[in-house]
């Protein structure tokens, strides 16, 4: 087992935690890439040419979906806050 784990820490697999700068700067990063995804969604980020430092394959779709959902979540919260404020 120790030998297997030592091999896992080398090569491409060692880079599984790499996160693209674009993802780190995205407002949806914590929603899109929660720590509950195994290896931070690595299976949806790998490209032979660039390794793991890529956006998720569904990035654009996720951004559109989260933006659309935001309208339905934030509007009721703002409305409720205004009614309590007085």
MMTF fields as JSON, N, C-alpha, C and O atoms, coordinates in Angstrom:
{
  "mmtfVersion": "1.0.0",
  "mmtfProducer": "UNKNOWN",
  "numBonds": 343,
  "numAtoms": 344,
  "numGroups": 86,
  "numChains": 1,
  "numModels": 1,
  "chainsPerModel": [1],
  "groupsPerChain": [86],
  "chainIdList": ["A"],
  "bondAtomList": [4, 2, 8, 6, 12, 10, 16, 14, 20, 18, 24, 22, 28, 26, 32, 30, 36, 34, 40, 38, 44, 42, 48, 46, 52, 50, 56, 54, 60, 58, 64, 62, 68, 66, 72, 70, 76, 74, 80, 78, 84, 82, 88, 86, 92, 90, 96, 94, 100, 98, 104, 102, 108, 106, 112, 110, 116, 114, 120, 118, 124, 122, 128, 126, 132, 130, 136, 134, 140, 138, 144, 142, 148, 146, 152, 150, 156, 154, 160, 158, 164, 162, 168, 166, 172, 170, 176, 174, 180, 178, 184, 182, 188, 186, 192, 190, 196, 194, 200, 198, 204, 202, 208, 206, 212, 210, 216, 214, 220, 218, 224, 222, 228, 226, 232, 230, 236, 234, 240, 238, 244, 242, 248, 246, 252, 250, 256, 254, 260, 258, 264, 262, 268, 266, 272, 270, 276, 274, 280, 278, 284, 282, 288, 286, 292, 290, 296, 294, 300, 298, 304, 302, 308, 306, 312, 310, 316, 314, 320, 318, 324, 322, 328, 326, 332, 330, 336, 334, 340, 338],
  "bondOrderList": [1, 1, 1, 1, 1, 1, 1, 1, 1, 1, 1, 1, 1, 1, 1, 1, 1, 1, 1, 1, 1, 1, 1, 1, 1, 1, 1, 1, 1, 1, 1, 1, 1, 1, 1, 1, 1, 1, 1, 1, 1, 1, 1, 1, 1, 1, 1, 1, 1, 1, 1, 1, 1, 1, 1, 1, 1, 1, 1, 1, 1, 1, 1, 1, 1, 1, 1, 1, 1, 1, 1, 1, 1, 1, 1, 1, 1, 1, 1, 1, 1, 1, 1, 1, 1],
  "groupList": [{"groupName": "UNK", "atomNameList": ["N", "CA", "C", "O"], "elementList": ["N", "C", "C", "O"], "formalChargeList": [0, 0, 0, 0], "bondAtomList": [1, 0, 2, 1, 3, 2], "bondOrderList": [1, 1, 2], "singleLetterCode": "X", "chemCompType": "L-PEPTIDE LINKING"}],
  "groupTypeList": [0, 0, 0, 0, 0, 0, 0, 0, 0, 0, 0, 0, 0, 0, 0, 0, 0, 0, 0, 0, 0, 0, 0, 0, 0, 0, 0, 0, 0, 0, 0, 0, 0, 0, 0, 0, 0, 0, 0, 0, 0, 0, 0, 0, 0, 0, 0, 0, 0, 0, 0, 0, 0, 0, 0, 0, 0, 0, 0, 0, 0, 0, 0, 0, 0, 0, 0, 0, 0, 0, 0, 0, 0, 0, 0, 0, 0, 0, 0, 0, 0, 0, 0, 0, 0, 0],
  "groupIdList": [1, 2, 3, 4, 5, 6, 7, 8, 9, 10, 11, 12, 13, 14, 15, 16, 17, 18, 19, 20, 21, 22, 23, 24, 25, 26, 27, 28, 29, 30, 31, 32, 33, 34, 35, 36, 37, 38, 39, 40, 41, 42, 43, 44, 45, 46, 47, 48, 49, 50, 51, 52, 53, 54, 55, 56, 57, 58, 59, 60, 61, 62, 63, 64, 65, 66, 67, 68, 69, 70, 71, 72, 73, 74, 75, 76, 77, 78, 79, 80, 81, 82, 83, 84, 85, 86],
  "secStructList": [7, 2, 2, 2, 2, 2, 2, 2, 6, 1, 2, 2, 2, 2, 6, 6, 6, 7, 7, 7, 2, 2, 2, 2, 6, 7, 6, 6, 2, 2, 2, 2, 6, 7, 6, 6, 1, 4, 4, 4, 4, 4, 4, 4, 6, 7, 5, 6, 6, 6, 5, 6, 7, 1, 7, 7, 6, 6, 2, 2, 2, 2, 2, 2, 2, 2, 2, 2, 2, 2, 2, 2, 2, 2, 2, 2, 2, 2, 2, 2, 2, 2, 2, 2, 2, 7],
  "xCoordList": [0.826, 0.0, 0.871, 0.587, 1.908, 2.805, 3.433, 3.591, 3.787, 4.388, 3.384, 3.736, 2.145, 1.087, 0.859, 0.768, 0.766, 0.553, 1.734, 1.55, 2.923, 4.114, 4.049, 4.392, 3.614, 3.479, 2.383, 2.515, 1.315, 0.213, 0.644, 0.053, 1.653, 2.084, 3.044, 3.573, 3.271, 4.17, 3.378, 2.229, 3.975, 3.404, 2.132, 1.926, 1.274, 0.038, -0.904, -1.537, -1.005, -1.932, -1.539, -2.408, -0.277, 0.173, -0.352, -0.442, -0.693, -1.162, -2.683, -3.233, -3.358, -4.818, -5.42, -6.551, -4.703, -5.217, -4.982, -5.376, -4.354, -4.128, -5.463, -6.37, -5.57, -6.806, -6.451, -5.523, -7.174, -6.87, -7.156, -8.031, -6.405, -6.593, -8.003, -8.623, -8.491, -9.846, -10.895, -11.847, -10.719, -11.666, -11.576, -12.598, -10.372, -10.193, -10.812, -11.247, -10.852, -11.408, -12.905, -13.531, -13.478, -14.896, -15.775, -15.479, -16.838, -17.739, -18.479, -18.989, -18.549, -19.281, -18.376, -18.847, -17.107, -16.155, -16.592, -16.545, -17.008, -17.361, -18.634, -18.844, -19.476, -20.697, -20.39, -20.866, -19.602, -19.294, -18.376, -18.563, -17.398, -16.392, -16.339, -15.317, -17.418, -17.399, -16.428, -16.094, -15.988, -15.03, -15.642, -14.934, -16.936, -17.571, -17.286, -17.451, -16.859, -16.483, -15.155, -14.217, -15.056, -13.778, -12.686, -12.861, -11.603, -10.449, -10.857, -10.309, -11.806, -12.201, -12.699, -12.467, -13.382, -13.923, -12.881, -13.068, -11.789, -10.672, -11.09, -10.566, -12.028, -12.439, -13.134, -13.256, -13.594, -14.251, -13.35, -13.807, -12.05, -11.128, -9.919, -9.224, -9.65, -8.4, -8.387, -9.347, -7.27, -6.987, -5.56, -4.674, -5.348, -4.015, -2.979, -1.845, -3.359, -2.399, -2.09, -0.991, -3.029, -2.82, -2.962, -2.822, -3.234, -3.355, -4.664, -5.719, -4.582, -5.776, -6.106, -7.168, -5.225, -5.428, -6.37, -5.97, -7.614, -8.622, -9.942, -10.145, -10.826, -12.187, -12.928, -12.514, -14.016, -14.875, -15.46, -15.656, -15.735, -16.28, -17.64, -18.042, -18.344, -19.664, -19.62, -20.658, -18.457, -18.276, -19.307, -20.009, -19.408, -20.311, -21.763, -22.51, -22.147, -23.518, -23.78, -24.847, -22.816, -22.972, -23.125, -23.977, -22.301, -22.387, -23.759, -24.339, -24.277, -25.6, -26.681, -27.578, -26.58, -27.581, -27.545, -28.59, -26.344, -26.232, -26.724, -27.357, -26.444, -26.912, -28.428, -29.049, -29.027, -30.491, -31.105, -32.112, -30.521, -31.033, -30.908, -31.75, -29.863, -29.618, -30.809, -31.142, -31.444, -32.594, -33.733, -34.412, -33.934, -35.026, -34.71, -35.617, -33.442, -33.04, -32.894, -33.358, -32.263, -31.966, -33.181, -33.326, -34.05, -35.199, -36.093, -36.432, -36.485, -37.313, -36.593, -37.217, -35.29, -34.521, -34.494, -34.698, -34.246, -34.226, -35.602, -35.711, -36.646, -38.0, -38.336, -38.908, -37.984, -38.224, -37.425, -37.936, -36.188, -35.349, -35.935, -35.921, -36.447, -37.037, -38.299, -38.548, -39.087, -40.328, -40.024, -40.776, -38.945, -38.564, -37.943, -38.081, -37.254, -36.574, -37.569, -37.293, -38.703, -39.685, -40.372, -41.219],
  "yCoordList": [-1.193, 0.0, 1.258, 2.213, 1.256, 2.422, 2.691, 3.843, 1.626, 1.773, 2.375, 3.235, 1.92, 2.443, 3.932, 4.724, 4.311, 5.716, 6.581, 7.732, 6.048, 6.793, 7.058, 8.153, 6.073, 6.252, 7.255, 8.022, 7.253, 8.179, 9.629, 10.53, 9.863, 11.232, 11.754, 12.858, 10.983, 11.384, 11.626, 11.201, 12.287, 12.443, 13.262, 14.164, 12.928, 13.685, 13.66, 14.671, 12.539, 12.435, 13.404, 13.885, 13.69, 14.634, 16.043, 16.867, 16.314, 17.641, 17.773, 18.777, 16.782, 16.759, 17.955, 18.347, 18.529, 19.658, 21.007, 22.034, 21.029, 22.295, 22.922, 22.241, 24.203, 24.914, 26.083, 26.839, 26.229, 27.316, 28.664, 28.784, 29.666, 31.017, 31.514, 32.196, 31.167, 31.58, 31.039, 31.739, 29.797, 29.208, 29.906, 30.21, 30.152, 30.786, 32.181, 32.633, 32.856, 34.204, 34.227, 35.285, 33.063, 32.989, 33.131, 32.554, 33.887, 34.101, 32.835, 32.748, 31.859, 30.625, 29.483, 28.355, 29.737, 28.657, 27.761, 26.537, 28.324, 27.509, 26.702, 25.69, 27.131, 26.391, 25.31, 24.179, 25.68, 24.818, 23.663, 22.536, 23.938, 22.944, 22.688, 22.945, 22.191, 21.937, 20.827, 19.996, 20.816, 19.802, 18.419, 17.439, 18.314, 16.995, 16.249, 15.03, 16.957, 16.268, 15.56, 16.168, 14.284, 13.602, 14.312, 14.621, 14.563, 15.231, 16.524, 16.886, 17.211, 18.534, 18.496, 19.429, 17.411, 17.297, 16.999, 17.35, 16.358, 16.122, 15.41, 15.703, 14.477, 13.723, 14.602, 14.216, 15.783, 16.7, 17.868, 18.823, 17.791, 18.881, 18.461, 19.32, 17.186, 16.731, 16.871, 16.517, 17.397, 17.439, 16.951, 17.322, 16.139, 15.594, 16.704, 16.581, 17.77, 18.842, 19.747, 20.296, 19.914, 20.854, 20.24, 20.944, 18.954, 18.296, 18.646, 18.709, 18.873, 19.11, 20.59, 20.916, 21.473, 22.902, 23.5, 24.355, 23.042, 23.489, 23.723, 23.296, 24.403, 24.581, 23.253, 22.394, 23.094, 21.931, 21.969, 23.05, 20.835, 20.81, 21.495, 21.955, 21.566, 22.194, 23.643, 24.193, 24.264, 25.597, 26.598, 27.219, 26.764, 27.773, 27.479, 28.384, 26.223, 25.844, 26.111, 26.611, 25.782, 26.039, 27.537, 27.94, 28.363, 29.806, 30.335, 31.151, 29.882, 30.31, 29.86, 30.628, 28.62, 28.075, 28.808, 29.194, 28.999, 29.677, 31.118, 31.613, 31.786, 33.165, 33.217, 34.108, 32.273, 32.227, 31.912, 32.512, 30.995, 30.615, 31.764, 31.924, 32.551, 33.66, 34.61, 35.126, 34.843, 35.746, 35.244, 36.033, 33.95, 33.372, 33.252, 33.227, 33.179, 33.058, 34.431, 34.651, 35.337, 36.645, 37.562, 38.296, 37.541, 38.44, 38.237, 39.222, 37.015, 36.837, 37.246, 37.763, 37.018, 37.392, 38.913, 39.441, 39.609, 41.075, 41.624, 42.566, 41.049, 41.494, 41.317, 42.213, 40.175, 39.89, 40.858, 41.346, 41.127, 42.022, 43.438, 44.099, 43.894, 45.226, 45.303, 46.326, 44.251, 44.277, 44.275, 44.863, 43.631, 43.631, 44.964, 45.399, 45.612, 46.864, 47.993, 48.993, 47.802, 48.721, 49.676, 50.402],
  "zCoordList": [0.0, 0.0, 0.0, -0.724, 0.797, 0.858, -0.503, -0.908, -1.199, -2.524, -3.51, -4.317, -3.439, -4.3, -4.031, -4.969, -2.767, -2.418, -2.831, -3.227, -2.745, -3.174, -4.675, -5.122, -5.455, -6.894, -7.234, -8.188, -6.465, -6.698, -6.511, -7.107, -5.704, -5.441, -6.507, -6.374, -7.548, -8.635, -9.915, -10.032, -10.838, -12.17, -12.206, -11.394, -13.174, -13.406, -12.212, -11.906, -11.541, -10.419, -9.303, -8.576, -9.159, -8.136, -8.415, -7.505, -9.661, -10.05, -9.993, -10.444, -9.449, -9.444, -8.701, -8.991, -7.772, -6.994, -7.653, -7.1, -8.812, -9.504, -9.88, -10.361, -9.659, -9.966, -10.87, -10.581, -11.943, -12.868, -12.214, -11.356, -12.633, -12.113, -12.416, -11.599, -13.586, -13.991, -13.017, -12.673, -12.578, -11.621, -10.261, -9.646, -9.806, -8.5, -8.453, -7.394, -9.588, -9.651, -9.932, -9.885, -10.222, -10.579, -9.341, -8.294, -9.46, -8.32, -7.926, -6.809, -8.807, -8.534, -8.097, -7.951, -7.886, -7.599, -6.441, -6.57, -5.339, -4.172, -4.385, -3.715, -5.298, -5.612, -6.651, -6.556, -7.618, -8.746, -8.359, -8.817, -7.527, -7.203, -5.705, -5.068, -5.142, -3.701, -3.356, -4.2, -2.139, -1.703, -1.675, -1.443, -1.905, -1.925, -3.222, -3.275, -4.275, -5.5, -5.271, -4.754, -5.646, -5.468, -6.249, -7.428, -5.622, -6.232, -6.911, -7.953, -6.328, -6.806, -8.256, -9.023, -8.619, -9.973, -11.037, -12.202, -10.653, -11.578, -12.85, -13.925, -12.741, -13.928, -14.954, -16.116, -14.539, -15.467, -15.859, -16.487, -15.483, -15.787, -16.607, -17.15, -16.711, -17.311, -18.824, -19.509, -19.33, -20.768, -20.933, -20.163, -21.916, -22.128, -22.319, -21.856, -22.99, -23.295, -22.102, -22.023, -21.179, -20.076, -18.686, -17.686, -18.61, -17.308, -16.607, -17.238, -15.294, -14.482, -14.282, -13.752, -14.691, -14.446, -15.499, -16.289, -15.496, -16.456, -15.751, -14.615, -16.438, -15.926, -16.085, -16.863, -15.35, -15.537, -16.944, -17.5, -17.514, -18.872, -18.945, -20.014, -17.834, -17.815, -17.33, -16.961, -17.322, -16.749, -17.263, -16.465, -18.562, -19.11, -18.72, -18.348, -18.808, -18.455, -16.978, -16.621, -16.109, -14.672, -14.401, -13.609, -15.059, -14.844, -15.239, -14.522, -16.359, -16.81, -15.82, -15.472, -15.379, -14.461, -13.116, -12.591, -12.559, -11.264, -11.351, -10.418, -12.448, -12.63, -12.707, -12.127, -13.418, -13.509, -12.15, -11.775, -11.418, -10.092, -9.095, -8.21, -9.244, -8.324, -8.274, -7.207, -9.395, -9.45, -8.568, -7.91, -8.558, -7.786, -6.306, -5.475, -5.977, -4.575, -3.935, -2.816, -4.628, -4.048, -3.973, -2.996, -4.966, -4.947, -3.719, -3.062, -3.384, -2.177, -0.899, 0.028, -0.846, 0.347, 0.487, 1.58, -0.605, -0.57, -0.218, 0.568, -0.786, -0.505, 0.976, 1.598, 1.531, 2.937, 3.823, 4.831, 3.447, 4.224, 4.253, 5.292, 3.114, 3.048, 3.905, 4.541, 3.929, 4.714, 6.21, 6.988, 6.624, 8.031, 8.44, 9.583, 7.487, 7.768, 7.966, 8.628, 7.384, 7.737, 6.96, 7.48]
}
